[in-house]
């Protein structure tokens, strides 16, 4: 398990950051959404870029499979 964590820690961290951003925006949407649903919908759409970037970085930094 130690070897797995040592090799995969950055990928796991990036996936957790992407998950955190998603949850943060969804919770913020439901807490602050009143009449301006359009503005909050745009906010949710604008967070897709950073989320996809974190997921891509996490996938790109996966360790290679050992033979």
C-alpha positions as CSV (number, residue, x, y, z in Angstrom):
1,X,0.0,0.0,0.0
2,X,2.9,2.4,0.7
3,X,4.3,1.9,-2.8
4,X,0.9,2.6,-4.3
5,X,0.5,5.8,-2.4
6,X,4.0,6.9,-3.1
7,X,3.5,6.4,-6.8
8,X,0.0,7.7,-7.1
9,X,-0.2,10.5,-4.6
10,X,-0.2,13.4,-7.1
11,X,-2.9,11.9,-9.3
12,X,-5.1,11.2,-6.3
13,X,-4.5,14.8,-5.1
14,X,-5.6,16.2,-8.5
15,X,-8.7,14.1,-8.6
16,X,-9.6,15.1,-5.0
17,X,-9.1,18.8,-6.0
18,X,-11.4,18.4,-9.0
19,X,-14.0,16.7,-6.7
20,X,-13.6,19.5,-4.1
21,X,-14.2,22.2,-6.7
22,X,-17.2,20.5,-8.0
23,X,-18.8,20.0,-4.6
24,X,-17.9,23.6,-3.6
25,X,-19.6,25.1,-6.6
26,X,-22.7,22.9,-6.3
27,X,-23.1,23.7,-2.6
28,X,-22.6,27.4,-3.3
29,X,-25.2,27.2,-6.1
30,X,-27.8,25.8,-3.7
31,X,-26.9,28.2,-0.8
32,X,-26.8,31.4,-2.8
33,X,-29.2,30.8,-5.7
34,X,-32.2,33.1,-5.4
35,X,-33.4,34.8,-8.5
36,X,-30.2,35.0,-10.6
37,X,-30.1,31.4,-11.8
38,X,-28.5,32.5,-15.0
39,X,-25.4,33.9,-13.2
40,X,-25.0,30.9,-11.0
41,X,-25.4,28.6,-14.0
42,X,-22.6,30.5,-15.7
43,X,-20.5,30.1,-12.6
44,X,-21.0,26.3,-12.7
45,X,-20.2,26.2,-16.4
46,X,-17.0,28.3,-15.9
47,X,-15.7,25.8,-13.3
48,X,-15.6,23.0,-15.9
49,X,-12.3,24.3,-17.2
50,X,-10.4,24.0,-13.9
51,X,-12.1,20.7,-13.1
52,X,-11.1,19.1,-16.5
53,X,-7.6,20.5,-16.1
54,X,-7.2,18.9,-12.7
55,X,-8.5,15.6,-14.0
56,X,-6.2,15.8,-17.1
57,X,-3.2,16.5,-14.9
58,X,-4.1,13.6,-12.6
59,X,-4.4,11.2,-15.6
60,X,-1.2,12.4,-17.2
61,X,0.8,11.9,-14.0
62,X,-0.2,8.3,-13.5
63,X,2.8,6.1,-13.1
64,X,3.7,3.8,-15.9
65,X,2.8,0.1,-15.6
66,X,5.7,-2.0,-14.5
67,X,6.5,-5.3,-16.2
